[in-house]
Amino acid sequence: MAEKVLKQQTIQNEVSLEGVGLHTGKQVKLTFKPAPENTGYVFKRVDLEGEPIIEADVSYVTDTKRGTNLEKNGVKIQTSEHVLAACVGLEIDNIIIELNASEPPIMDGSSKYFVQALEEAGIKEQEADKDEYVISEVICYRDEASGSEIVVMPADTYKVTTMVDFGTKVLGTQNASIEHVSEFKDNISNARTFSFLHEIEALLEHGLIKGGDLNNAIVYVDKEIGEETLKKLRVAFNRDEISVKPNGILDNLTLHYPNEAARHKLLDVLGDLALVGTRIRGKVIATKPGHYVNTEFAKKLAKVIKEEKRNKVPKIDLNSKPIMDVNDIMDTLPHRSPFLLVDKIYELTDSTVVGVKNVTMNEPFFVGHFPGKPVMPGVLQVEAMAQTGGILALKSVPDPENYLTYFMKIDNVRFKQQVVPGDTLVFKLELLAPIRRGICQMQAYAYANGKLATEAVLMAQIVKSK
């Protein structure tokens, strides 16, 4: 039986909630908004000029000491993991997370209120298929200094197990597991963040956790607590009295679960691994996880996925009828012989295009490049990829024959092997972000003889022709 193809999801309506940032102490409003297919998770700072966006991408991680913090072009997002975990847990693929400050509200220190808001907004299925990376071999990251380790192995669903051991009697050794992401809402989302008393004291000394109180963080008392410390805590948390319960927890907070700490670590793992940028099918086992090891593992996994994607030749039947032949292509693109460098289009979606160029000895550039040693110039391979990408870009306008695409930028160009007469070049281009204001950015690959020949990141602008 064929496996059911899952569709991408966003939310039906926008929804907002307000609170304070744990570390900044600032009042903040967060608004979830629907997003187009293939957007992924995007943060938007509406309090800054131009309302800059920061994609939830592990390459933007700058600091993991007290949460996973992102920064792009000087714009920051702090403590991103609880919000992202809620999106992953509800299997939402595309969403815009608007903030009027750098840090989402801490709420009760869990993902519960984000889950409630997202469910209130409603989940909406979209047309595009889900982007899922299926784990085919074991991938591991270990931090020798801390002994923390994360492993992912093949599995039929996205499963996560966390095992924590802080070497303290008050917390002990705990573990938590989910066999499917759908278990997140009921079993994990309300697990609150926690800290040890010695950490709280250090944070207070440095002016952090300004938005903390005893309702949004479990405080484990791992040391003798004196009157001077109690006095500081009463001032910091604006409480007349503070005490330690017999189970070693500060004040009268009641645990939701005996292993709430391990469950919250699982929540953090889901949120941090969302920065990989794609849905995962595999079993994650995280031993003594933390934001540093989580994000280092995410970087390694993202690199593996990127490397595999760039070396994966599109599967097309060159004998089948193409979506567009050369005449159809000339109806869309202004290029003509001898500078039309794409012959057929075999796949065309809102975000992807696959095309073909048959390289023959009759190409005019072989006359001088090079006599006796014909090699297709790399710059023309890039141009051929760009023309293929132009087909995708012009699909976004209703009358493509009245528009042109112009190069704006070319980045990360790599030439992996020579292209010679007789080769069939297969091009695959993917939008890296939705087209906005006529600006499109694409990851481009060209394959020859079953191997990657050329790759580049291309940026172009769609302009109405005069």
Buried (B, 14 or more C-beta within 10 A) or exposed (E): EEEEEEBBBBBEEEBEBEBBBBBBBBEBBBBBBBBBBBBBBBBBBEEBEEEBBBBBBBEBBEBBEBBBBBBBEEBBBBBBBBBBBBBBBBBBBBBBBBBBBBBBBBBBBBBBBBBBBBBEBEEBEBEBEBBEBEBEEEBEBBBEEEEBBBBBBEBEEBBBBBBBBBEEEBBBEBBBBBBEBBBBBEBBBBBBBBBBBEBBBEBBEEEBBBBBBBEBBBBBBBEEBEEEBBEBBEEBBEEEEBEBEEEBBBBEBEBBBEBBBBBBBBBBBBBBBBBBBBBBBBBBBBBBBBBBBBBBBBBBBBBBBEEEBBBEBBEBEEEEEBBBEBEBBBEBBEBEEEEBBBBBBBBBBBBBBBBBBBBEEEBEBBEEBEEEEBEBBBEBBBBBBBBBBBBBBBBBBEEBEEBBBEEEEBEEBEBBEEBBBEBBBBBBBBBBBBBEEBBBBBBBBBBBBEEBBBBBBBBBBBEEEE
